[in-house]
Amino acid sequence: MTGGTLERRQATELRASGRKLEGYAATFNTDARIGTFVETILPGAFRGALAGDVLALLDHDAGKVLGRTRSGTLRLWEDTRGLAFSLDLPDTAAGRDALALAERQDLGGMSFGFNVPKGGECWSGEKRTLSAIGLKEISVISAWPAYPDTSLALRSRDASNGSRQRRLILAELGAWG
């Protein structure tokens, strides 16, 4: 599964409170059952991919771009918990769909598409540990997750209640980087 093979992983935990999506696309040191094996992502695994151009998509559909790091509409960083993101939703059909589903709490979670560079994985029986990930995209998804413990929050620019909602969401999410 190394090299050019594109893989996808999903995760859950969604919250809505405005127009900007924020949360975690992946978490570190969390076991996920992927078919017949268990997979864990180590801290630092995304470090090499953060300098590249990463897309934010709706349901892994390249025709439904929500943002990208190159334009600054998607921001990605690693902290002690995992791969965190902040996404400014566009005023497009895909952006409005993501917004409406997030507000209704109908989204299934976050996902990411990646490949594994040579030397980026270690196998021990049926356990795969990822130490390097070639991140291509993150996706807001409507399906079921593979990875637990990720999050998505919808942020509002409305100053009247945005700071209160932000404090509540941050309290629910725990430590933010």
C-alpha positions as CSV (number, residue, x, y, z in Angstrom):
1,M,0.0,0.0,0.0
2,T,3.0,2.4,-0.3
3,G,3.9,4.8,-3.0
4,G,1.2,5.9,-5.4
5,T,-1.8,4.2,-4.0
6,L,-4.4,6.7,-2.8
7,E,-6.0,5.8,0.5
8,R,-8.9,7.4,2.3
9,R,-9.7,7.5,6.0
10,Q,-12.7,8.9,7.8
11,A,-13.5,10.2,11.2
12,T,-16.4,11.7,13.2
13,E,-17.5,14.2,15.8
14,L,-19.3,17.2,14.3
15,R,-20.5,20.5,15.7
16,A,-22.1,23.5,14.0
17,S,-22.2,27.1,15.0
18,G,-21.6,29.4,12.0
19,R,-19.9,29.7,8.5
20,K,-16.3,28.5,9.1
21,L,-15.5,24.8,9.6
22,E,-12.8,23.9,12.1
23,G,-11.8,20.7,13.7
24,Y,-9.6,17.7,13.2
25,A,-9.2,15.7,10.0
26,A,-7.2,13.0,11.7
27,T,-6.1,12.2,15.3
28,F,-2.8,10.7,16.5
29,N,-2.4,7.5,18.5
30,T,-5.9,6.4,17.8
31,D,-6.5,2.8,16.6
32,A,-8.8,2.5,13.6
33,R,-10.0,-0.8,12.2
34,I,-9.5,-0.7,8.4
35,G,-10.9,-3.9,7.0
36,T,-8.6,-6.7,8.3
37,F,-6.0,-4.5,10.0
38,V,-5.7,-1.9,12.7
39,E,-4.0,1.4,11.8
40,T,-2.5,4.2,14.0
41,I,-1.1,7.6,12.9
42,L,1.9,8.8,14.8
43,P,2.4,12.5,15.8
44,G,4.4,14.3,13.0
45,A,3.1,12.0,10.3
46,F,1.6,15.0,8.3
47,R,4.6,17.3,8.8
48,G,6.1,16.8,5.3
49,A,2.7,17.2,3.6
50,L,1.8,20.5,5.2
51,A,4.0,22.6,2.8
52,G,2.2,21.3,-0.2
53,D,-1.1,22.2,-1.8
54,V,-3.9,20.3,-0.1
55,L,-7.5,20.5,-1.2
56,A,-10.7,20.5,1.0
57,L,-13.5,18.6,-0.8
58,L,-17.0,17.5,-0.2
59,D,-17.3,13.7,-0.1
60,H,-13.9,13.2,-1.8
61,D,-15.4,14.7,-5.0
62,A,-12.8,16.8,-6.9
63,G,-15.7,18.6,-8.6
64,K,-16.8,20.0,-5.2
65,V,-13.8,22.0,-4.0
66,L,-14.4,23.8,-0.7
67,G,-11.0,25.3,-0.3
68,R,-7.2,24.7,-0.6
69,T,-4.1,25.6,1.2
70,R,-2.5,27.4,-1.8
71,S,-5.3,30.0,-1.8
72,G,-5.3,30.3,2.1
73,T,-9.0,29.2,2.3
74,L,-7.8,26.0,4.0
75,R,-5.4,26.1,6.9
76,L,-3.8,22.9,8.2
77,W,-1.5,22.3,11.2
78,E,-0.4,19.6,13.5
79,D,-0.8,19.8,17.3
80,T,-0.6,17.3,20.0
81,R,-4.0,15.9,19.2
82,G,-3.8,15.5,15.4
83,L,-4.2,17.2,12.1
84,A,-6.2,20.4,12.8
85,F,-7.9,22.5,10.1
86,S,-9.8,25.7,9.5
87,L,-11.8,26.1,6.3
88,D,-13.6,29.1,5.0
89,L,-16.7,27.8,3.2
90,P,-17.3,29.2,-0.3
91,D,-20.6,30.6,-1.6
92,T,-21.0,27.7,-4.1
93,A,-23.5,24.8,-4.3
94,A,-21.0,22.5,-2.5
95,G,-20.2,25.1,0.2
96,R,-23.9,25.8,0.8
97,D,-24.6,22.1,1.0
98,A,-21.8,21.6,3.5
99,L,-23.1,24.5,5.5
100,A,-26.7,23.3,5.5
101,L,-25.7,19.8,6.5
102,A,-23.3,21.0,9.3
103,E,-26.0,23.3,10.7
104,R,-28.5,20.3,10.8
105,Q,-25.7,18.1,12.3
106,D,-26.3,15.7,9.4
107,L,-22.6,15.3,8.4
108,G,-20.9,12.0,9.1
109,G,-17.5,13.5,9.9
110,M,-14.1,14.3,8.3
111,S,-12.0,12.2,6.0
112,F,-8.6,12.5,4.3
113,G,-7.1,11.1,1.1
114,F,-3.4,10.2,1.2
115,N,-0.6,8.0,0.0
116,V,2.2,6.6,2.0
117,P,5.7,7.5,1.0
118,K,8.4,4.9,1.1
119,G,9.4,4.2,4.7
120,G,6.3,5.9,6.0
121,E,4.7,2.8,7.5
122,C,5.6,-0.1,9.8
123,W,3.7,-3.4,10.0
124,S,3.6,-5.6,13.0
125,G,1.2,-8.5,12.3
126,E,-2.2,-6.9,11.6
127,K,-1.2,-3.5,12.9
128,R,-0.1,-0.7,10.6
129,T,1.6,2.4,12.1
130,L,1.9,5.4,9.8
131,S,4.8,7.8,10.5
132,A,4.7,9.7,7.2
133,I,1.6,10.6,5.1
134,G,1.5,12.2,1.7
135,L,-1.7,14.2,2.3
136,K,-3.7,15.1,-0.9
137,E,-7.0,16.2,0.4
138,I,-9.3,16.4,3.4
139,S,-13.1,16.0,2.9
140,V,-16.2,16.9,4.7
141,I,-18.2,13.7,4.4
142,S,-21.8,12.5,4.9
143,A,-20.8,8.8,5.4
144,W,-19.5,6.7,8.3
145,P,-16.1,7.2,9.9
146,A,-13.1,4.9,10.1
147,Y,-11.2,7.0,12.7
148,P,-12.8,8.0,15.9
149,D,-12.1,11.2,17.9
150,T,-11.9,13.8,15.1
151,S,-14.0,16.8,15.0
152,L,-15.7,19.4,12.9
153,A,-17.2,22.7,14.1
154,L,-19.0,25.3,12.2
155,R,-17.8,28.8,13.2
156,S,-19.8,32.0,12.8
157,R,-18.4,35.5,12.2
158,D,-21.4,36.9,14.0
159,A,-19.8,38.7,17.0
160,S,-23.1,38.8,18.9
161,N,-23.0,35.1,19.9
162,G,-19.9,33.8,18.1
163,S,-17.5,34.1,21.0
164,R,-19.9,32.3,23.4
165,Q,-20.4,29.5,20.9
166,R,-16.7,29.3,20.2
167,R,-15.9,29.0,23.9
168,L,-18.5,26.2,24.2
169,I,-17.2,24.3,21.2
170,L,-13.6,24.7,22.3
171,A,-14.5,23.4,25.8
172,E,-16.1,20.3,24.2
173,L,-13.1,19.7,21.9
174,G,-10.5,20.0,24.6
175,A,-7.0,21.3,23.9
176,W,-6.5,23.3,20.7
177,G,-3.1,24.1,19.3
